[in-house]
Amino acid sequence: MRQVDGDAGIWDVVVVGAGLAGLRAARDCADAGLAVLVLEARDRVGGRAFTGGAAELGADVELGGTWIAPGHDEVLNELVRYGLGRRDYSAPTDVRWRADGVLRTGLPVPFGDLPILESTIVRVHADAVTRLDELSSLTCAAYLDTLDVPPAITDLFRGWFVMITGSRLDEVSIVDGLSTVAHHGGLVALMTALEASPTSGWSELARRMAASDGVTVRLRTPVSSIGVDADLVSVATGAGVTERGLRAIIAVPVNVLPDLDIRDITTPAIERGKGGNIGRVAKVWMLADGVPEGALASGVGEGLDWLYAPGSHDGATLVLGFGLPGESFDPNDRSDVERALHAFYPDASLRAFHHHDWVADPFSRGTYVSVPAAAPDLFDAEAWHTDGLVSFAGSDIAAEEPGWFEGALRSGAAAAAHAIHQLDVRRTSGPVPG
């Protein structure tokens, strides 16, 4: 691997974090002929893209993000680039709803409430498209109160907003929920938006990206501090080694940033935002008998508010559930998971379950990004842009599709383009002031 100055050990670009954003940034920089080093604290690449072998289930499942949605062209381009296939999900074969304490199949609400449901869906979609700024100070819960609809309809929205935002509805900004509605064709369209995933898993895509020519990746190398000295960036690792680069790209979750000693780099907006992601949803995989493959369930359950059964294994159904941990639901407790499953499938039998705690994970400290209502602009991409020697990237702060792997790839590409441009200018006109 070429370095800018082999004796001095200076790289063109040092990337901190080997999630999809960091890997995209590193690969693009290497494609431009730059010498790139990636430092990753974990023993694997991918970050929150994590296809894991869950021993309890006896199967590989997506422990992190799962889906590709319509318009996720960067993801699809990556799959094509590395010769990886996509799995398309069929329409649900069994749909049920739990609202106002009643489990229903077929119609999601009482027959007489259907006109109200229809008008409410239209209103929510219109609010998502035209009133985001006006509503930005509201939590999701406060917004649902303004709808003034029967409890069954409120519960339907609650179930979907928990899954969309990944956080407590009395804390998360309605902008978080409604912007997703706006970007994916409406509330009902969200039921069809989760349309595909990589056949070989997200971790395999990450491994292919990490193996790109010109990219050096060092695993098990947590970073302790990042500083700028004259026209170089110094990145110190926990092992006491300091790597130096002409530029650096920090591509770690925003909730990890408080663990890094970042000197003379951040702006007031970044200081305000780091550590601010309130995403805490629990994603639980279950292997169960008595749940139809292709089943979809949503509403207000007993710990899990959204369930989907995308496949089978060993003669049973794989069921994926989303819900919020709390005093009444521990995603690591079998009895709690069984109760959550039975709320939607009373006759089901739970064989096994698995949950990766991304909030407790020291290299994540949160799930996909969720914005607090008190600061709906906390992760605005423009506010996280710097013209210095260090750039930031990641799905948390993506200008488009935040919280998705599509957003991670776009953000990484933007950070790489900025670094490449700066270094091109530097080579033609001398050092760019930091």
FIVEXLO-682483 format. One record per residue (C-alpha): x, y, z; chain; residue in one letter. Coordinates in steps of 0.001 Angstrom, whole numbers, plus 524288, in hexadecimal, padded with zeros to 5 digits. Example, Ala and Ser with C-alpha at 12.3 -4.5 7.8 and 13.67 -1.06 7.14 Angstrom:
# FIVEXLO-682483
X;Y;Z;timi;keti
8300C;7EE6C;81E78;A;a
83566;7FBDC;81BE4;A;s
This chain:
# FIVEXLO-682483
X;Y;Z;timi;keti
80000;80000;80000;A;m
80572;80D30;7FBE4;A;r
80659;8181E;805C0;A;q
808AC;82664;802A8;A;v
815AD;825E8;809A6;A;d
81975;81809;80D00;A;g
8240F;81C02;816A7;A;d
81B7C;825B5;81DB0;A;a
80F96;81CBE;81D28;A;g
80646;826F4;817FB;A;i
7F9DC;822D5;81108;A;w
7F1BC;82ADD;807BC;A;d
7E556;827A4;80F45;A;v
7E2EB;820ED;81C49;A;v
7D4F7;81C10;81DEE;A;v
7CFE7;81957;82B9E;A;v
7C54D;80F03;82B42;A;g
7C2FE;803BA;821D0;A;a
7B44A;8046E;820BF;A;g
7AE87;8060C;81336;A;l
7B0C3;814C0;81376;A;a
7BF12;8136B;81718;A;g
7C146;8086F;80D62;A;l
7BADF;8101A;80266;A;r
7C326;81BFF;805A0;A;a
7CF83;813C7;80613;A;a
7CC86;80C8D;7F974;A;r
7C962;81903;7F1F7;A;d
7D5D7;81F86;7F6CB;A;c
7DDD7;8139F;7F2EA;A;a
7D75D;8137C;7E58E;A;d
7DC4E;8216B;7E3FB;A;a
7EA37;81CBE;7E659;A;g
7EB51;820CC;7F49C;A;l
7F215;8190E;7FF3D;A;a
7E76E;8156A;80904;A;v
7E7D2;80F70;8168F;A;l
7DB54;80B23;81D8D;A;v
7DB7A;80958;82C52;A;l
7D087;80118;8320A;A;e
7CE60;7FE13;8406A;A;a
7C6B1;7F197;83E0B;A;r
7CC04;7E483;839BB;A;d
7C3F8;7E58A;82D41;A;r
7C019;7EF81;8230E;A;v
7B244;7F439;82090;A;g
7AE7F;7FB71;82CFF;A;g
79FCC;7FAA7;82E39;A;r
79FA6;7F269;821DC;A;a
7A131;7E56D;828C7;A;f
79CE7;7D851;82373;A;t
79F13;7CF88;82F2A;A;g
79E38;7C135;831EE;A;g
794CF;7C0AC;83D64;A;a
79801;7B3D0;84429;A;a
78AC1;7B39D;84AEB;A;e
783DB;7B3F9;83DCE;A;l
78D71;7AB8D;83661;A;g
78CDF;7B549;82B28;A;a
79338;7C18D;825EB;A;d
78A9F;7CD8D;82783;A;v
78C21;7DC31;825E9;A;e
78EF9;7E0F9;8339F;A;l
7903A;7EEF5;82EE9;A;g
7892E;7F53C;8238B;A;g
781F0;7EC76;81A29;A;t
77B1E;7F2F2;80ED0;A;w
77CDD;7F9A9;801E0;A;i
771C0;80304;7FEA6;A;a
76D73;808E3;7F1A6;A;p
776F0;81356;7ED39;A;g
782A3;80D33;7F40D;A;h
78AAB;80D87;7E7A9;A;d
797E1;80EAC;7EE51;A;e
7959B;801D6;7F563;A;v
79150;7FB2C;7E8EF;A;l
79D37;8006E;7E1BD;A;n
7A612;7FAC4;7EC38;A;e
79FAF;7ED72;7EB05;A;l
7A1B7;7EDB7;7DC4C;A;v
7AFC1;7F24D;7DDCC;A;r
7B347;7E6A8;7E650;A;y
7AADA;7DCAB;7DF72;A;g
7A19B;7DAF5;7EAEB;A;l
7934A;7D798;7E94E;A;g
78722;7DD48;7EF77;A;r
77C03;7D656;7F600;A;r
76E9B;7DBE4;7F313;A;d
76420;7DA3E;7FD60;A;y
75694;7D5FC;7F97A;A;s
74A07;7DC83;7FDF2;A;a
745A6;7D82D;80B8A;A;p
73D88;7CBCA;80B75;A;t
73762;7CDF5;818D0;A;d
734CB;7DB80;81E6B;A;v
72FD4;7DE8C;82BFB;A;r
72E88;7EA7D;83482;A;w
72DF3;7ECE4;8431A;A;r
72747;7F9A8;8463F;A;a
71F75;7FE60;851E1;A;d
72262;7F157;8585F;A;g
71BD7;7E965;84DA0;A;v
722D8;7E003;84470;A;l
71D2D;7E0C0;836B3;A;r
71F82;7DA44;829AC;A;t
71A97;7E036;81D19;A;g
715FF;7EDFA;82022;A;l
71F62;7F523;8293E;A;p
714AC;7FCB1;83061;A;v
70621;7FAF8;832F6;A;p
6FE57;7FBF6;8265F;A;f
6F7EE;808B3;82A79;A;g
70534;80F2C;82C7C;A;d
709FB;80CB6;81E98;A;l
7061E;81A40;81975;A;p
70D86;82097;824BD;A;i
7195A;817FF;82212;A;l
71922;81BD1;813CB;A;e
7184D;82A61;81674;A;s
722DC;8296C;820F7;A;t
72C61;822A6;817CE;A;i
729FF;82D77;80DD4;A;v
72C27;837D7;81839;A;r
738C3;831C9;81D4C;A;v
73E37;830CC;80F96;A;h
73AB8;83EFE;80CEB;A;a
7411C;8433E;819B0;A;d
74D58;83BAE;81606;A;a
74E56;842A3;80900;A;v
74A37;85082;80C91;A;t
74AF9;85300;81B4E;A;r
757DC;84D88;82064;A;l
75D4A;85AC1;82472;A;d
75096;85EA1;82AF8;A;e
74FD3;851ED;832B6;A;l
75E40;8509C;835E4;A;s
75CF8;853B1;8446A;A;s
7538F;84865;846EB;A;l
756CD;83AD1;84B83;A;t
750AB;82F71;84443;A;c
747A8;82D2D;84FD1;A;a
74343;83B6A;8501F;A;a
740C2;83B17;84187;A;y
7385E;82EE2;842B9;A;l
7306B;835E4;84D28;A;d
72D7B;840D9;84377;A;t
7274D;83720;83A15;A;l
71C22;83506;843C6;A;d
71847;827AB;83E71;A;v
712E8;81B3C;844C1;A;p
71CBE;81378;84CEB;A;p
71D98;80861;84311;A;a
72264;811B1;83888;A;i
72C01;81822;841C3;A;t
7318D;80AD1;8452D;A;d
733AC;8077D;836E4;A;l
73BB2;813CB;83538;A;f
74300;8114D;841E2;A;r
74763;803ED;83D58;A;g
74CC1;8091D;8309C;A;w
7531C;81524;83682;A;f
75A5F;80CE3;8408C;A;v
76038;804F4;83584;A;m
762EA;810E9;82CFD;A;i
76935;8196A;83769;A;t
76F27;80EF7;84015;A;g
76C9A;816CC;84C55;A;s
762C3;81A8A;856C4;A;r
757BB;8220E;85077;A;l
75736;82BCB;85BA4;A;d
7656B;82F8E;858F3;A;e
767B3;82E8F;84A5C;A;v
764B7;83998;840F1;A;s
75919;837DA;837E0;A;i
76266;83CA7;82D38;A;v
76956;82F9B;82E9A;A;d
75CD9;82827;82BF1;A;g
75694;830EF;821CC;A;l
762E2;832DB;819A4;A;s
76364;82430;81797;A;t
75526;8246E;81378;A;v
75817;82F64;809D3;A;a
7640C;828EA;80400;A;h
75DD4;81B9D;80206;A;h
750CC;81ECB;7FBE2;A;g
747B1;81FB6;8077A;A;g
74406;81847;813A8;A;l
73DC6;80CD1;80CA1;A;v
74910;80C66;802F5;A;a
7523F;809AE;80E50;A;l
74C48;7FC20;80EFF;A;m
751ED;7F971;8018A;A;t
75E94;80126;80313;A;a
76613;7F64A;809D6;A;l
7679A;7EF1E;7FD1D;A;e
774FB;7E894;7FC7E;A;a
781DB;7E540;8030F;A;s
78F0D;7DFE5;7FE7E;A;p
78E24;7D142;7FC12;A;t
79B44;7CEB8;8026C;A;s
79935;7D857;80D82;A;g
79DDA;7E608;81089;A;w
7AA55;7E136;816F9;A;s
7AEC1;7DB19;80A3A;A;e
7ACEE;7E807;8032D;A;l
7B51F;7EE95;80DBE;A;a
7BFCA;7E45B;80C57;A;r
7C031;7E63E;7FD97;A;r
7C14E;7F4F4;7FF1F;A;m
7CC18;7F390;8094E;A;a
7D3EB;7EB01;7FFED;A;a
7D431;7F59A;7F578;A;s
7E16B;7F848;7EF53;A;d
7E8B9;8031E;7F632;A;g
7E15B;80224;8031D;A;v
7E886;7FDAA;80F60;A;t
7DF94;7F9CA;81AAB;A;v
7E445;7F78F;82881;A;r
7DA7C;7F0C9;8315B;A;l
7DA7D;7F0AB;8403D;A;r
7E03A;7FE56;83FBE;A;t
7D7D2;807C8;84791;A;p
7DB24;8161A;84632;A;v
7DD26;81E34;85260;A;s
7DFBC;82BC8;84D0B;A;s
7E038;833AB;84093;A;i
7E747;8408A;83F3F;A;g
7EC49;849FE;83507;A;v
7FA61;84E9E;83531;A;d
7FDE8;8583F;82A88;A;a
7FA0C;85191;81DCF;A;d
7F903;843A6;82318;A;l
7EECC;83BFF;82A93;A;v
7F397;83357;835AF;A;s
7EB26;827B0;83943;A;v
7EF3D;820DE;845CA;A;a
7EADD;812FA;848A3;A;t
7E844;80C7F;85593;A;g
7F4C0;804AD;853CA;A;a
7FCC2;8111D;8541C;A;g
7FFA6;811A9;84589;A;v
7FD75;81E59;83E3C;A;t
7FA04;81E48;82FCF;A;e
7FB75;82AB8;827F4;A;r
7F431;82F07;81BDE;A;g
7F270;83AB9;8132B;A;l
7E3D2;83932;8155D;A;r
7DB0B;83127;81E3E;A;a
7CCFA;82CBD;81D51;A;i
7C5D3;82950;829DC;A;i
7BB43;81F74;826A7;A;a
7B66E;81A59;833A2;A;v
7A8BF;81B69;839AA;A;p
7A651;828A4;83FEF;A;v
7A489;8224E;84D3C;A;n
7B28C;81D41;84CC7;A;v
7B83C;82AC7;84AA0;A;l
7B81E;82E79;85921;A;p
7C19C;82320;85B51;A;d
7CB8B;82962;85237;A;l
7D472;83489;855FB;A;d
7D284;83D0D;84A00;A;i
7DA92;84974;84B06;A;r
7D8BE;8562D;84378;A;d
7D053;84F9B;83936;A;i
7C1F9;85038;83CA3;A;t
7B884;85B76;83AF1;A;t
7AE79;85FBC;8451B;A;p
7A411;85870;83D5C;A;a
7ABF2;84BDC;83DBE;A;i
7AEBE;84D73;84C33;A;e
7A024;84F07;84E7E;A;r
79CC5;8431B;84662;A;g
7A6BC;8390F;84A6A;A;k
7A0AC;82F05;8536C;A;g
79303;833E2;85011;A;g
78D31;82836;848DA;A;n
781C6;82308;850EC;A;i
77FCC;816E5;84887;A;g
77DE6;80B52;851A7;A;r
77494;801E9;84B05;A;v
7766F;7F371;84DC9;A;a
77732;7EA84;84207;A;k
77413;7DC9E;845F5;A;v
7753D;7D09F;83D58;A;w
76CAB;7C522;840FE;A;m
76B92;7B724;83C27;A;l
75D7C;7B32C;83E50;A;a
7535E;7A8F9;83ADC;A;d
7459E;7AD56;837D4;A;g
748F9;7B9E7;8307F;A;v
74686;7B9C6;821C2;A;p
7524A;7BCE2;81964;A;e
75014;7CA32;81349;A;g
747D7;7CEEB;81EC0;A;a
7476D;7DD66;8224B;A;l
74206;7E2C6;82F03;A;a
741A7;7F07F;83498;A;s
73B1A;7F8F2;83ED3;A;g
73D55;7FA07;84D68;A;v
741E0;7ED0C;852C3;A;g
74816;7E82C;85F44;A;e
755E0;7ED04;85CF1;A;g
756BD;7EADE;84E43;A;l
74E6B;7F39B;845A9;A;d
75251;7EF18;83811;A;w
7550B;7E11A;833A9;A;l
75880;7DB32;82691;A;y
75B67;7CD18;822E9;A;a
764A2;7CD7E;8172B;A;p
76875;7BF32;8168B;A;g
769D5;7B208;81CFC;A;s
77461;7A988;822DE;A;h
77493;79BB0;827DF;A;d
76602;799F4;825DD;A;g
7624C;7A63B;82D71;A;a
76009;7B478;829D8;A;t
769F1;7BF4E;82B9C;A;l
762F3;7CB13;83157;A;v
768BB;7D89C;832A2;A;l
76321;7E1C2;83CED;A;g
76541;7F011;84066;A;f
761D5;7F638;84D71;A;g
766C7;7FEE0;8584A;A;l
76DBE;7F948;8642F;A;p
768B7;7FDE7;87132;A;g
763E0;7F9B2;87E79;A;e
75999;7F0DD;87873;A;s
761C8;7EB5A;86D52;A;f
76F7E;7E5D2;86DAF;A;d
77389;7E0BE;8603C;A;p
77D28;7D797;866DE;A;n
772B7;7D13A;86F5C;A;d
76C43;7C53E;8694C;A;r
75F72;7C6F4;87083;A;s
75E74;7D51E;86BE4;A;d
7614B;7D14C;85DD1;A;v
7573C;7C655;85E89;A;e
74CFD;7CFBC;863BD;A;r
75025;7D948;858C3;A;a
74ECF;7CE8F;84E86;A;l
74209;7C984;85449;A;h
73BFB;7D718;853DE;A;a
73B29;7D575;84522;A;f
73BE2;7C69C;843CC;A;y
73569;7C0B3;84FE2;A;p
7376F;7B2B2;84B56;A;d
7459E;7B428;8474F;A;a
7509A;7ACD2;84DFB;A;s
75DC0;7B380;84FCB;A;l
76947;7AA7E;84D24;A;r
77446;7B461;84E63;A;a
77732;7C2E4;84D70;A;f
782D0;7CBEE;84BCB;A;h
78504;7DA69;84E39;A;h
7910F;7E2D7;84C2B;A;h
790FE;7EE86;85558;A;d
795DD;7F9BB;84CF0;A;w
793DC;80391;857DD;A;v
79D14;7FC40;860F4;A;a
7A68F;7F98D;855C3;A;d
7B22C;80297;858B9;A;p
7B4C8;80509;84A46;A;f
7A6D3;808DC;84742;A;s
79FF2;80DA9;8539C;A;r
7932D;80EAF;84C31;A;g
78B20;80948;84106;A;t
787C4;81012;8344A;A;y
78709;81EAC;83616;A;v
77B87;82485;83D4C;A;s
77A3C;83320;83F65;A;v
7756D;83906;84C48;A;p
769E6;84244;84B3B;A;a
77167;84C88;852F5;A;a
77B6E;84D8C;847FC;A;a
775E9;848FC;83AE8;A;p
7817E;84ED9;83387;A;d
78BBB;847D0;83BC1;A;l
79104;83F88;830A3;A;f
78F20;848D9;8255D;A;d
79978;84516;81B5A;A;a
79D4C;85312;81857;A;e
7A03F;855A5;826A1;A;a
7A990;84A0A;826CB;A;w
7B14E;84EA9;81B02;A;h
7BED3;85424;81DB1;A;t
7C8BA;85A3E;8147D;A;d
7D43F;85607;81CC1;A;g
7DCE2;84A12;81C1C;A;l
7D2A7;84156;8226C;A;v
7C55B;83DA2;81CE4;A;s
7BA05;83622;822E2;A;f
7B1EC;82B7B;81C81;A;a
7A7C1;8215A;82019;A;g
79987;81DE3;81EF7;A;s
7969C;825C6;82B4E;A;d
79A17;83281;8247D;A;i
796CB;82F14;8166C;A;a
790BE;839D3;80E45;A;a
787E5;82FC3;807C9;A;e
78211;82332;80D30;A;e
78776;824EB;81B07;A;p
7870B;81883;822FE;A;g
78797;80FC5;816F3;A;w
7936C;8093F;810E7;A;f
79047;81121;804C8;A;e
792AD;81D4C;80CE5;A;g
79F75;817C4;81203;A;a
7A46C;81553;80435;A;l
7A069;822C1;7FF60;A;r
7A68B;8295B;80B22;A;s
7B32E;821C5;8097B;A;g
7B3B0;8254B;7FB17;A;a
7B1C8;833B8;7FE47;A;a
7BCB7;83388;8087A;A;a
7C5D2;82CCC;7FEE4;A;a
7C2C2;8369E;7F42D;A;a
7C5E2;841B8;7FD98;A;h
7D2E9;83BA6;80198;A;a
7D6AC;838A8;7F388;A;i
7D3AF;8469B;7EF81;A;h
7DB7F;84C42;7FAC3;A;q
7E74D;843D8;7F7A4;A;l
7E67B;84722;7E93A;A;d
7E6B8;85580;7ECD4;A;v
7F1F7;85324;7F62F;A;r
7FA2A;84C92;7EBCF;A;r
7F809;85779;7E1FF;A;t
7F8D6;8635E;7EAEC;A;s
7FF1C;85F11;7F793;A;g
7F961;85B61;804D6;A;p
7EB38;85ED3;80748;A;v
7E9E6;86609;8143F;A;p
7E3B4;85D97;81EC2;A;g
